[in-house]
Amino acid sequence: MEMPHIVIVLIAAFLLFEVIEHVVVPLVFYLLKRRKLSATDVESLQGEVVRIRQWKGKEGQVFMKGELWRAESEVPFKQGDKAVVDNVKGLTLTVKPIVNRDKR
């Protein structure tokens, strides 16, 4: 090969490497990351057990995973009771009493 051909081949190889490095590889990582479900996703909170910290009427505060949350329920609770998360609306949890399966 002549010298100009080698230079052209080297430049083409360099450009191909740069495209792969800066376009293809980040795109693959982005697509793989997008598939993973977030551990903090709203659906992951449903079914979690919470402890009632404060309750008045049909709303109050509950403690879950080291954080205090606003909660509401059709059932009244007392401080210290446990409940289960039924739904999430924004930053408010809808909770319900834990059903004891032993009692029939």
Backbone hydrogen bonds in HBPLUS format (Angstrom, degrees):
<---DONOR---> <-ACCEPTOR-->    atom                        ^
c    i                          cat <-CA-CA->   ^        H-A-AA   ^      H-
h    n   atom  resd res      DA  || num        DHA   H-A  angle D-A-AA Bond
n    s   type  num  typ     dist DA aas  dist angle  dist       angle   num
A0006-ILE N   A0002-GLU O   3.24 MM   4  6.57 154.8  2.31 151.6 158.7     1
A0007-VAL N   A0003-MET O   3.14 MM   4  6.38 158.6  2.19 152.7 158.2     2
A0008-ILE N   A0004-PRO O   3.04 MM   4  6.25 157.5  2.09 145.7 151.5     3
A0009-VAL N   A0005-HIS O   2.93 MM   4  6.14 161.5  1.96 149.3 154.4     4
A0010-LEU N   A0006-ILE O   2.90 MM   4  6.08 160.2  1.94 149.6 155.1     5
A0011-ILE N   A0007-VAL O   2.92 MM   4  6.11 157.8  1.97 148.4 154.5     6
A0012-ALA N   A0008-ILE O   2.91 MM   4  6.10 162.1  1.95 150.2 155.2     7
A0013-ALA N   A0009-VAL O   2.91 MM   4  6.08 158.9  1.95 149.0 155.0     8
A0014-PHE N   A0010-LEU O   2.90 MM   4  6.06 156.6  1.96 144.7 151.4     9
A0015-LEU N   A0011-ILE O   2.92 MM   4  6.15 161.5  1.95 151.4 156.1    10
A0016-LEU N   A0012-ALA O   2.92 MM   4  6.11 159.9  1.97 149.0 154.6    11
A0017-PHE N   A0013-ALA O   2.95 MM   4  6.13 160.9  1.99 148.4 153.5    12
A0018-GLU N   A0014-PHE O   2.99 MM   4  6.24 157.9  2.04 149.2 155.0    13
A0019-VAL N   A0015-LEU O   2.99 MM   4  6.22 156.4  2.05 149.6 155.6    14
A0020-ILE N   A0016-LEU O   3.02 MM   4  6.26 164.9  2.04 152.3 156.2    15
A0021-GLU N   A0017-PHE O   2.85 MM   4  6.02 163.0  1.88 151.1 156.5    16
A0022-HIS N   A0018-GLU O   2.87 MM   4  5.89 160.2  1.91 149.3 153.9    17
A0023-VAL N   A0019-VAL O   2.86 MM   4  5.44 137.6  2.04 144.2 150.9    18
A0024-VAL N   A0019-VAL O   3.40 MM   5  6.84 154.0  2.48 141.3 148.6    19
A0025-VAL N   A0020-ILE O   3.01 MM   5  6.13 169.5  2.02 172.1 169.6    20
A0027-LEU N   A0023-VAL O   3.15 MM   4  6.13 152.4  2.23 142.1 150.2    21
A0028-VAL N   A0024-VAL O   2.96 MM   4  6.23 157.5  2.01 156.0 161.9    22
A0029-PHE N   A0025-VAL O   3.07 MM   4  6.34 166.8  2.09 157.5 160.3    23
A0030-TYR N   A0026-PRO O   2.89 MM   4  6.03 154.4  1.96 146.3 153.7    24
A0031-LEU N   A0027-LEU O   2.99 MM   4  6.20 162.4  2.03 150.0 154.1    25
A0032-LEU N   A0028-VAL O   2.99 MM   4  6.21 157.0  2.05 151.3 157.7    26
A0033-LYS N   A0029-PHE O   2.93 MM   4  6.03 157.8  1.98 147.0 153.1    27
A0034-ARG N   A0030-TYR O   2.99 MM   4  6.11 149.4  2.09 145.9 154.1    28
A0036-LYS N   A0033-LYS O   3.29 MM   3  5.61 139.1  2.47 104.0 113.7    29
A0041-ASP N   A0038-SER O   3.33 MM   3  5.15 160.9  2.37 103.4 103.5    30
A0044-SER N   A0041-ASP O   2.96 MM   3  5.43 138.3  2.14 109.6 121.2    31
A0045-LEU N   A0042-VAL O   3.00 MM   3  5.50 154.8  2.06 113.4 121.1    32
A0048-GLU N   A0045-LEU O   3.12 MM   3  5.60 161.8  2.16 134.9 135.6    33
A0047-GLY N   A0085-VAL O   2.86 MM  38  5.11 166.4  1.88 137.8 142.5    34
A0085-VAL N   A0048-GLU O   2.91 MM  37  5.47 158.1  1.96 152.5 159.3    35
A0050-VAL N   A0083-ALA O   2.80 MM  33  5.34 163.8  1.83 147.5 152.7    36
A0083-ALA N   A0050-VAL O   2.94 MM  33  5.34 156.7  1.99 147.1 152.7    37
A0051-ARG N   A0063-PHE O   3.18 MM  12  5.27 165.1  2.21 142.4 146.1    38
A0063-PHE N   A0051-ARG O   2.83 MM  12  5.27 159.6  1.87 150.1 156.7    39
A0052-ILE N   A0081-ASP O   2.79 MM  29  5.32 171.9  1.80 160.7 163.4    40
A0080-GLY N   A0052-ILE O   2.86 MM  28  5.17 171.9  1.87 141.7 144.4    41
A0053-ARG N   A0061-GLN O   2.90 MM   8  5.53 160.3  1.94 143.5 148.1    42
A0054-GLN N   A0061-GLN O   3.20 MM   7  5.07 163.2  2.23 139.6 139.1    43
A0061-GLN N   A0054-GLN O   2.76 MM   7  5.07 151.7  1.84 136.0 144.9    44
A0056-LYS N   A0059-GLU O   2.89 MM   3  5.75 173.5  1.89 166.1 167.2    45
A0059-GLU N   A0056-LYS O   3.27 MM   3  5.75 170.9  2.28 128.4 130.8    46
A0073-SER N   A0058-LYS O   2.90 MM  15  5.29 156.0  1.95 143.3 146.5    47
A0060-GLY N   A0071-ALA O   2.92 MM  11  5.37 156.6  1.98 147.4 148.1    48
A0071-ALA N   A0060-GLY O   2.83 MM  11  5.37 159.9  1.87 150.8 148.4    49
A0062-VAL N   A0069-TRP O   2.87 MM   7  5.26 157.3  1.92 146.7 154.4    50
A0069-TRP N   A0062-VAL O   2.75 MM   7  5.26 166.8  1.77 159.2 163.9    51
A0064-MET N   A0067-GLU O   2.85 MM   3  5.37 165.2  1.87 160.1 163.3    52
A0067-GLU N   A0064-MET O   2.93 MM   3  5.37 156.2  1.98 116.3 124.1    53
A0093-LEU N   A0070-ARG O   2.92 MM  23  6.31 167.4  1.94 152.0 151.5    54
A0072-GLU N   A0093-LEU O   2.88 MM  21  6.37 144.6  2.00 158.1 169.5    55
A0095-VAL N   A0072-GLU O   3.02 MM  23  6.28 158.7  2.06 158.3 165.2    56
A0081-ASP N   A0078-LYS O   3.09 MM   3  5.70 166.0  2.11 137.1 139.6    57
A0084-VAL N   A0096-LYS O   2.89 MM  12  5.56 167.3  1.90 164.4 167.9    58
A0096-LYS N   A0084-VAL O   3.00 MM  12  5.56 152.4  2.07 149.8 158.1    59
A0086-ASP N   A0094-THR O   2.68 MM   8  5.48 164.7  1.70 158.4 162.8    60
A0087-ASN N   A0094-THR O   3.19 MM   7  4.98 154.3  2.26 134.8 137.2    61
A0094-THR N   A0087-ASN O   2.83 MM   7  4.98 171.6  1.83 144.4 143.6    62
A0089-LYS N   A0092-THR O   2.85 MM   3  5.27 174.3  1.85 165.0 165.4    63
A0092-THR N   A0089-LYS O   2.96 MM   3  5.27 163.0  1.99 127.9 132.8    64
